[in-house]
Amino acid sequence: MSQVIEALERDHANIARLLELLESEILAIGVGKTPDYPLLQDIMCYMTQYPDRFHHPKEDLVFAQILKREPGAHADVEALLEEHISIGLAGQNFDRMLRTSNIDSVKVRQGLGIAGAAYIRSLREHMRKEEKKLFELAKAVFSNEDWQAIDEAIDAIEDPLFGTVIAKRYKRLYGLITDSQVEDLRSANTDSK
């Protein structure tokens, strides 16, 4: 198996972590609290800059190769490719809402809550379908040559949040993610005693 699928699965795990953080802020909106707007903006900046621009094109290469090996997967591939577009647009829309909502009002928060919840739901479902349907299919039908062709076609771009060097913009976000992991470990250790 290729490092490509491992990298895509790692990206999904990282995106899932961000969606949990995003969801906690959306839930705060749901109970009438003011969200951490800078945090939401950092999350959505990352989501629209890295997954939408680099992760999804990698998946598109895998999907194209799947169609060469399994033409019967055409409907699943087309549906997921269309979702790449619609999720990208939804992320851009939510990001734009965050950047242009200068007034913190109940109406603004409700709109953000609705848009954020829909974005989270659609992205989680999208990743689940990719992993269960097409990633598993690729693992089953690809030859070493298929993986090599995809590897050679992919530009190596360093992840600005989960890579070896954390971009300045994401240092606070990275700290919150790693702090929450420490808290989760502490909770798990306390719960198991």
C-alpha positions in Angstrom: 0.0 0.0 0.0 1.1 3.5 -0.7 2.0 6.3 1.6 -0.7 8.3 -0.2 -3.6 6.5 1.4 -1.8 6.7 4.8 -1.4 10.4 4.3 -5.0 10.8 3.3 -6.2 8.9 6.3 -3.9 10.9 8.6 -5.4 14.1 7.1 -8.9 12.8 7.9 -7.9 12.1 11.5 -6.5 15.7 11.7 -9.6 17.2 10.1 -11.8 15.2 12.5 -9.9 16.8 15.4 -10.5 20.2 14.1 -14.2 19.4 13.5 -14.5 18.5 17.2 -13.0 21.9 18.2 -15.3 23.6 15.7 -18.3 21.7 17.0 -17.6 22.7 20.6 -17.7 26.4 19.5 -20.9 25.8 17.5 -22.5 24.1 20.5 -21.6 27.1 22.6 -23.5 29.2 20.1 -26.5 26.8 20.5 -26.7 27.6 24.2 -26.4 31.3 23.7 -22.7 31.8 24.3 -20.4 33.9 22.2 -18.0 31.7 20.4 -14.2 32.3 20.1 -14.3 34.1 16.8 -10.5 34.1 16.3 -10.4 30.4 16.9 -13.2 29.8 14.4 -11.5 32.0 11.8 -8.2 30.1 12.3 -9.9 26.7 11.9 -11.7 27.8 8.7 -8.7 29.5 7.3 -6.9 26.2 7.6 -9.8 24.2 6.3 -10.1 26.4 3.2 -6.4 26.6 2.6 -5.1 23.1 3.2 -7.7 20.4 2.8 -9.6 22.2 0.1 -6.5 23.1 -1.9 -4.2 20.1 -1.3 -6.0 17.2 0.4 -8.9 17.0 -2.0 -6.8 17.1 -5.2 -4.8 14.1 -3.8 -8.0 12.2 -3.4 -9.1 13.2 -6.9 -6.0 11.4 -8.2 -6.9 8.3 -6.3 -10.5 8.5 -7.5 -9.3 8.8 -11.2 -7.1 5.7 -10.8 -10.1 3.9 -9.2 -12.1 4.6 -12.3 -9.4 3.0 -14.4 -9.5 -0.2 -12.3 -13.2 -0.3 -11.4 -15.4 1.6 -13.8 -18.4 0.4 -11.7 -17.4 2.8 -9.0 -18.3 5.7 -11.3 -21.4 6.8 -9.4 -19.6 6.8 -6.0 -16.6 8.7 -7.5 -18.8 11.3 -9.2 -20.8 11.9 -6.0 -17.6 12.4 -3.9 -16.1 14.7 -6.5 -19.2 16.8 -6.5 -19.1 16.9 -2.7 -15.5 18.2 -2.8 -16.9 21.2 -4.7 -20.0 21.7 -2.4 -18.0 21.2 0.8 -15.3 23.7 -0.5 -18.0 26.2 -1.2 -19.7 25.7 2.1 -16.4 26.2 3.9 -15.7 29.3 1.9 -19.2 30.6 2.8 -18.8 29.8 6.5 -15.3 31.4 6.5 -16.7 34.5 4.8 -19.6 34.7 7.3 -17.0 34.6 10.2 -14.8 37.3 8.6 -17.7 39.7 7.8 -19.8 39.3 11.0 -18.5 42.3 12.8 -21.5 42.5 15.1 -22.0 39.8 17.7 -25.7 39.5 17.8 -28.1 36.6 18.4 -29.1 36.6 14.8 -25.5 36.5 13.6 -24.7 33.7 16.0 -27.7 31.7 14.9 -26.7 32.0 11.3 -23.1 30.9 12.1 -24.5 28.0 14.2 -26.6 26.7 11.4 -23.9 27.1 8.7 -21.2 25.6 11.0 -23.3 22.6 12.0 -24.2 21.9 8.4 -20.5 22.2 7.4 -19.4 19.8 10.1 -22.1 17.3 9.4 -21.4 17.2 5.6 -17.7 17.0 6.0 -17.9 14.1 8.5 -20.3 12.2 6.3 -18.1 12.9 3.3 -14.9 11.5 5.0 -16.8 8.5 6.2 -18.0 7.6 2.7 -14.5 8.1 1.2 -12.9 5.9 3.9 -15.5 3.1 3.7 -16.1 3.1 0.0 -13.2 4.4 -2.1 -10.1 4.1 0.2 -11.0 0.5 0.9 -11.5 -0.2 -2.8 -8.2 1.5 -3.7 -6.4 -0.7 -1.2 -8.0 -3.8 -2.6 -7.5 -3.2 -6.4 -4.5 -0.9 -6.8 -1.2 -2.4 -7.9 2.2 -1.1 -6.8 2.4 0.7 -10.2 -1.0 2.5 -9.5 0.3 3.8 -6.1 3.6 4.8 -7.7 1.8 6.8 -10.4 -0.3 8.6 -7.8 2.8 9.2 -5.6 4.6 10.8 -8.6 1.7 13.0 -9.5 1.3 14.5 -6.0 3.1 17.7 -5.1 4.6 17.3 -1.6 3.1 20.2 0.4 3.9 20.6 4.1 0.7 20.7 6.2 0.9 24.1 7.9 -0.8 22.9 11.1 0.0 19.2 11.5 3.4 19.2 9.6 6.8 19.4 11.0 6.8 23.2 11.1 3.7 25.0 12.5 2.8 28.1 10.6 2.7 31.2 12.8 -1.0 31.8 12.1 -1.8 28.3 13.6 0.4 28.2 16.7 -2.6 29.1 19.0 -4.8 26.6 17.3 -2.1 23.9 17.5 -1.7 24.7 21.2 -5.4 24.3 21.8 -5.4 20.9 20.0 -2.5 19.6 21.9 -3.8 20.9 25.2 -7.1 19.3 24.6 -5.3 16.0 23.8 -3.5 16.2 27.2 -6.9 16.9 28.9 -8.5 13.9 27.1 -5.6 11.7 28.3 -5.9 13.1 31.9 -9.7 12.4 31.8 -9.2 8.9 30.5 -6.6 8.1 33.1 -8.9 9.5 35.9 -11.9 7.7 34.6 -10.1 4.4 34.5 -9.1 4.5 38.2 
